[in-house]
Amino acid sequence: MIEVADTGPGIPASERTRVFDPFYRPEGSSGNGSGLGLAIARDAASRLGGSVILQDRPEGTGLVFRYRQRRADAN
């Protein structure tokens, strides 16, 4: 598992499914970007048998991006 926590403004829970859609950017979002990063990350994770989720940080503002990948069986 890989986790990345940020201290940005976060993403409302109601938007967290939509931010994985290609080219989607929440209303009023600032900064540069085309809205492809999370779509690409989720697609790549899915193709590898992994998953990507977003959660609120336990303390403060921001989000936790969590990538989880199944371990390959050692033979």
C-alpha positions in Angstrom: 0.0 0.0 0.0 1.1 3.5 -0.8 -0.4 6.5 0.9 0.0 10.2 0.1 -1.5 12.8 2.4 -1.8 16.4 1.4 -2.9 19.5 3.3 -4.8 21.2 0.5 -8.4 22.2 0.5 -9.6 18.6 0.0 -12.5 17.3 -2.1 -16.0 17.2 -0.8 -17.2 13.6 -0.3 -20.0 14.1 -2.8 -17.3 14.8 -5.5 -14.9 12.0 -4.8 -16.4 9.5 -7.3 -16.6 12.1 -10.0 -12.9 13.2 -9.7 -11.9 9.9 -11.2 -13.8 10.7 -14.5 -11.5 11.9 -17.3 -11.4 15.7 -17.6 -13.6 16.3 -14.6 -12.6 19.1 -12.3 -14.7 20.2 -9.3 -16.4 23.6 -9.6 -14.2 26.3 -8.3 -11.0 24.3 -8.3 -7.9 26.3 -8.7 -4.5 25.5 -10.2 -3.5 24.0 -13.5 -4.5 20.6 -14.8 -6.8 18.9 -17.2 -8.5 16.5 -14.8 -6.7 13.4 -16.1 -4.4 12.4 -13.3 -6.8 10.5 -11.0 -8.5 8.9 -14.0 -5.2 7.6 -15.2 -4.1 6.4 -11.7 -7.4 4.5 -11.2 -7.2 2.9 -14.6 -3.6 1.8 -14.2 -4.4 0.4 -10.7 -7.4 -1.5 -12.0 -5.4 -3.0 -14.8 -2.8 -4.2 -12.3 -5.4 -5.6 -9.9 -5.1 -2.8 -7.5 -7.3 0.0 -6.2 -7.2 3.7 -5.5 -9.3 5.5 -3.0 -9.5 9.0 -1.5 -10.3 9.7 2.1 -10.4 12.7 4.5 -7.2 13.2 6.5 -7.8 12.1 10.1 -6.6 15.5 11.3 -6.6 18.9 9.6 -7.5 19.7 6.0 -6.6 17.7 2.9 -7.0 14.2 1.6 -5.3 10.8 1.8 -4.7 9.1 -1.6 -4.4 5.4 -1.1 -3.1 2.9 -3.7 -3.4 -0.7 -2.7 -1.9 -3.6 -4.8 -2.2 -7.3 -4.2 1.2 -9.0 -3.8 2.1 -11.5 -6.4 2.4 -15.0 -5.1 6.0 -16.0 -4.7 6.7 -19.3 -6.6 
